[in-house]
Amino acid sequence: MYKVNLNQEFYLHPVGQGLFYSGNVDIEPISYQKFFFVFDCGSLNKANIKEEIEQYKRVNFPDGGTIDLLIISHFDADHVNHLSVLLEGMKVKKIVAPFINFEERLFLVLRLIGQKQINTNNADDLTVIDNIIDPVGNLGEYLDDGGEFILINSDPENPPFPPPSNTDNNPDRLRNEGDGINFGFERGTALMTQERLTELKTKPGMHPKEVKDSQKGLVSVRDVAVMEFLFYRKDIGKDNAAFFKKVYELLIKKYALEFKDPASPGMDELVKVIKSMASATIVKELFKDALKEVKGISIAAGELMNMNTTALSLMHYNLYENFRMLTGNGECTDRRFYALEVKKMDGTLSTQVFTKLLEVYYYRYDRYLEQRIIPNTLFTSDSFLLAAADVNAFYEKYKHYWDAFWLFQIPHHGSNHNSNLHLLTRLHFYTRSFINYGVNKSWGGKWRHPSPPLIADLTAAGLSAGLMPVNEYNGYKFAYAERWDRIP
């Protein structure tokens, strides 16, 4: 008989206006190395996130290394503008992102220029443009041998996720060879067709794969799934798609002389034109002209800089009933969960302190409500969950897991354009929530995050006491561990 230790650590890094979330899983002595994943890596508070990335790599990858899974929720600058910093000197096994066609990615870059979140005279921002315009072609260069770039599509039927997978009766579960911890999707991935590659538009020679958001992602060791990654990709709608297409057409028309063949402009030509657009005024005029020309859509002029774009929601969920299978049906001797507040008094590591936020111990086979919800987390990124119909669709997707997460991300940095009481009143009273936002505003644009009306809705929904701020001064670490006596 010997011990099996399952350890999980998760970190909401204090980076300001953006998001950088990291996690790792270790199962000793069964797995030979930790499994590392990252969800988004960007912030408009650039000094804060650079310091966090440096610390993250210094602690986990002092000599370089491999991130097992990189997830990109969407391509706004404050979620992706430091991916190149994170990945410098690194490799990635799998990159997962939403499928976004070129017309929408073009709109995203132009909007960021219009909002002054991207400066085309800044070398770092030019790299961000490259990564947004062609994420597969540029970020794909960091994949290791055999690595995969996987794009997630909406399942048009939008079926709810079935209840948590049970390794004994799920024939579609991921099976791994060897003792490493790996990530994959139920029912596997499909190589993208030429038609889809044309819609995507990327560098020649790239071979991304596709899945539907109804397919569960699984973290597995041997043939046992230990975690589920559940994605939801909300469609942007026909009106927005029509607008994005018109913006693309007008851009090609305006800069026709810059293309050898305006009917089929090259990626390098398009990027060159975009990087030449130094004025936000040019972008705003282009948007206004597109709105005038496209017919039959219900988009107001005042909404052009706050339009619905594609974003992934994600829930990571522990298959705690399956942990026993890794131990030969051994005996669990103890469980532990703790959460720490990470406080940077002046926004730098030199004044960082840790304060215990929560700690729970379990012994033997005692079962409490918390064991089913800790450390499961549901991220909404910048999803638009304002209208009742959108909230209903979101809830339907996760309804079999709705009582199974301890932490919930309030959409889009607490903007009242993205959520209200329709969503917030669905959350359980015991659910903690967080808003990620920047305190020190160092970028263009006029909005304020979080929005006072949204804070009022949180209070009305009875959730204000469990609200956790995530900014350049505040972050959170939380961890879960189990100890088992393994029967040989």
N, C-alpha and C positions, 0 to 999 in steps of 0.2 A: 504494500500500500504506500502511495506517495501523494504529495499535494499537487493540485492543479490550481493555478491562480489566474483568474480573469480580471484584467485591469482595463478600464476605459477612462480617458481624459478628454475633456472638451474645453475650448477656450474661445469666448467672445472677446476678441482683442480690443483694447481701448484705442480706436483710431480716428474718432471724429466722424465727419460726414461721409459715411461709406459703410463697408462691412468687410471684416476679415475674421473668419471663423475656422478653427482648426480642431482636429481630433485625432486620437490614435487608439488603437486596440492592441492588446498584448495578451496572449494566452500561454502562460508558462506551465510546463516545459514543452507543450505540444507544438506551438508555432516557433519557428526559428528566428523570427524578426517581427518587429511591430508593423502594424498596418497604419499608414498615415493618410489622412484625407484633409482637403481644404475646400471650403465653400466660400467663393468670392474673395477677391483681394484688391480692394481699392478704397480710396478716400480722397476728398478734396483738401483735407488737412495733411498735406504731403509730408511734412517733417515728422508728424506723429506716426504715420503708418510705416515710414521708412525705418524708424527706430524699432517698431514692433517686428517687422520682417527680419531685420538684422538679428534681433534677439531670438526669434523663432528658429532661424537657421543656425545660429551659434549653439543653441541648446540641442537641437535635434539632428542637425546635419553639419557638424563642424568641418568635415572634409568633403562636402557635397553629398549627393545621394539621390534617392528616388522617392517621389511622392506617389503613392499608389493610386490615388483618385483625386482629381481636381474637378470640381463642379463649378460651373459658371451659371448663375441664375439668370442674368441678362447682361446687356452690353452698355448700360449707362457708365459714364466715366468713373463715378464714385464707387463702382463695384469691380472695375477691371483695370483701372489705370496704373496699378502696381504689379500686375501679373509678371511683367518682364523682370522686375526687380526680384520678385519671389523666385522665378525660375532660372535666374542667372546661375550657371554652374550646376544646374539640377536636371533631372530627367523625370518624366511622368509616365506611369503605366497606362492610365486611362484618363481621358478628358471627356466630360459630359456637359452638354450645353443644349439649349433649345434650338430647334431648327428655325432659322430666320432667313428669309430670302434676301437677295442683295438690295432690293428696293427699300426694304425696311431698315436695313443696316445703314444705307446711305442717309435716310432720314435721321437716324439716330446721331450720326456724326454731324450732320448739318445742324441739328437742334443743339448739340453740345457746343458748336461754334457760336450759334445764335445766343445761347445762354452764357457765353464766355467761360464755360467750364473747360474748354479746350482753346489753347492759343497756338495758332499755326506758325508762330515765330519761336516756339519753344521746342527744343529737340526731343524732350521726354514726351511731350504731347503728340508729336509727330509719330512716335512709336505707338501711342495709344490709338491714333487714327488707323495705323496699319493693322493693329490687332482687332479693331472693331469691323473695319471694312472686309478683312479676310481672316477671320479667326482660325479657320481650319488650316489655311496656308501658312500663317505666321506662328501661331501657337503650336501647330502640329510639328514644328521643327524640334520641339522639346520632348516628343515622345521617344521612349526607349525602343530597342529592337522588339518588334512584336506588339508595340503599343497601339491603342485604338483611340480614335476620335469619334465619339458617339453623339448623334444629334437626336433629340427627343421631339416627336410629333404628337399633336393632340389625337387621341382616339375619338373619332367623330361620334361614337356611341356613348362616350363618357361613362363607362360602367364604374360603379363604386369598387374600390379595392376590396377583395374578399377578406374575411377575417385572417389574422396572422397565420402564416404558413406553418404547417406541422411537418417536420422532416419525414415522418413515417408515411404520410399519405399524399405527398405532393410530387407527382412524377415529373413536373416541369422544373423542379428546383435545380439550382446550379450544382454541378458536381466538380470537385477539384481533385487534381492529382497532387500528391506530395503533402507536406505539412504546413506550407505557407498559408497566410490569410489572403484571400483573393476577392475581387469584386466582379460581378457579372449580372446579366439580366435573365430572368426567367424566359424561356423559349428563345434565348439567344438574340443576336443582332442580325440585321440584313444589310448587305452591301448596297450602297446607294446606286440607283440606276442612272444612266446618262441623262435622262430627262430631268431627274431630280438634281443632278450635278449642274445642269444648265441653269436651273432655277436658283440654286445655291450660289453659284459663281465663285470659284476658287482657283488657285494655281493649278496648272496641269500636273498630273501625276499624283494628286492627292486622292485617297480612297476612304473617305469617311463612311461610317455605318449609321444605321437608323434603328430606332425602336419607337414603340408607342408608349404614351404615358400611362397606359393601363398595365404595362409590364413592370413587375416589382424588381427593383435592384436588390441584390443579395450579397452580403459580406459573409463568406463561408470559410471554414477550415475543414480540411478533409472533405467529407460529404455532408457536413452539418452546417446549415445556415444559422448564424448567430445574430445577424442584424438585417433589417429590411430598410431600404431607401425607397421611399414612395414619392414619385414626382407627379406634379400636375401642371400641365401647360395650357393655359387659358387662351383660346383663340382671340385675335384682336378685332375681328369683325370685318364685314365687307366695306363699310364706309372708310375705315382707316386704311385698308389695303388699297382701295381706289385712290385715296389721297397720296399714299406713298408712291404709287405707280406714276401719278401725274407729276409729282416732284421730280422723279427720275427723268421723265420725258422732257420736262422743261429745262433741266440741267443739261441734258445732251444737246438740246436745241440751242441754248444760250452759248455753249462752249463747243459748238460743232467743229470749228476750225482746229480745235486741239486734238481731234480724233482722225486717224487714218480712215476709219470706216465708222461713221456715227451710228450706223445700224447695228454694229457689233463692236463697241469700244472695248479696248483691252483693259485689264485690271490696272496695269501700270499707268496707262493714260488717265483713267478715272482717279486714281490716287493722286496723281500730279495735279489735276484740276482742283480737287478738294483741298489739297495743301496750299494752293495758291489763294484760297478764299480767306483773306485776312480780316474781312469786315463782317461783323454780325448783321449789319444793315443789308448786305447782299442776300444773306440767308433769309431774313425776315421778308424781304420783297419777293423772293422766290416762293416762299410759303403762301404769301397773300395771292400771288398770281395763280398758283396751283388751286387754291380754294375757289377762286373765281371761275376757273375753267372746268373743274370737275363737277359733274351734274348729279343731282339726286342724292346727296349725302347730307347728313345732319351733324355737321361739325361747325361750331361757331369760331369766329376769328380769334376770340379770346382764349380758345382752348388749344391753339396750335402748338404752344410750348409745353403743354401738359397732356398730350394725347396718350391714349392707351397703346403701349407697345408690349411685345412678347416678354414674359418673365416666367421662370419656373418656381413653383412652390416645392418644398421638400420636407418630408418628415423622416427622421431616422428613429427606428423603433427596435428595441431589444427583444429578441426571441428567447426570453429567459427560460421558457419551458424546455428549450433545446440544449441549454448549457449542460444539463445532466448527461446528455448523450456523449459529450466529450470526455466524460469521467468514468465510462463503463458503468453507468448508473450508480455512481458513488454517492457519498453523503456530503451535503453542503454544511460546512461548520460555521460560517459567518458571512454576512453581507454588510457592505458599508457604502453610504453615499454621503458626499459632502459638497458644498458649494462655497466658494470664496468670492468676496468682492475684491476686485483689484482697483486700488485707488492710487492715481498719480497726482500728487498735490499741485504740481506745476505743469503737468502734462508730459513729464519726462521720466525715464527709468530711475533717475537719481533720487526721486522722492517717492518711489513706488512702495506701497505697503499692502499687505493682505489681511483681510478681516473675515472671520468665519460668518457666513450668512446662514448656513443650514447644515446640520449633520444628523444622519439617521443611521442607526445600527439595526441589523436583523440577525437573529441567531437560529440555527437549525432550519426548520421548515415553517417557521412563523410566516404567515402571509398577511400583508397589510395592503391597503389601497395604494400606498406610495410605491410598492414594489412593481405595480403594473404601469406606473406613469413615469418613474425615474429611470434613466435620464433622458427619456424620449422628448424630442423637441420638434416643433412644427414651424418652419420658415415660410414666409409669404413673399419675401423680397419686395419688389415694387408692383405686385399684382393689384389690379383694380377690383376691389371687392366691396363696392359701394351700393350697387343696385340689389334689390332683394333677389332677383333672378340669378345674379352672379354669385351671391352668397349661398343660395340654395344649391347651385351646381357644385360649389366648393365643398359645402357640407356633405353632399351626397357622395362625393369622391372619397372623403375620409370618414364617413359615418361609422364604420366598424372600428375606428381607432379614436373616436372623438373623446372618449373618457380615458385615453391612454397616453397623454403627454403632460409634462409638468411645466413646459415653457413654450410660449407662443410669441412670434414676432408680429408686432403691429405693422401693417403694410406701409411701405414707402415713407419711412422715417417719421411716421405719425402725421402724415398729411390727411386733412379732411376731404381731399379729392379722391381718396382711395378706400376709406372705410368709415363706418358710422355705427349706429346702434343695431342695424340689421346684422352685422357681423359680431359685434362685441357682446351682445346679449346671448349669443350662442355658446360663449365660453363658460366653463364651469367655474364656480367660485374659488376653487382651490388652484386654478391655473395661474401661474405667474406669467407676466408678459414683459416684453422689453421693446423699447424704441431706440433705434440707433440713429444718431444725429450728431452734428457738429455744433459746438458752443461758439468757437471763434470762427466767424465767417470770413473766409479768405478767397472767395470766388465771386463770379458775377451772378446775376439773377436777382429776383426780388422776393422769393418766397421765404417763409419762415417755417422751420421744422423744429419741434412738432407744432401742429396747429392748435391754438387754444380751443376751438370748437371740438376737436378730437379729444383733448384732455377732458373737456366737460362730458363728452359721451362715455369715456372710460369711467368717470366718477358715477354717472347715472347708471352704468351697467354693473356697478359694485366691484370694479376691478382695480381701482386706483391704489389700494393698499398693497397690491402685489406687483406694482409697476417697477421695473428695473431700468434705469437709464444706462445707455451704452454710448459713450462719447470719448473725446480725447483724454478725459480725466477718470472715466469709469469703465471697467470691464469686469468679466466674471469667468472664473474657472470652476468647473464642476467635474466630479469624477465618481465612478461606480466600480466596485470591486466585489468579487466573490471568491471564497476559498473552499475547495472541495477535497475530500479524501478520495483519491482515485482507486478503484478496484482493478488490479492488473487483469 
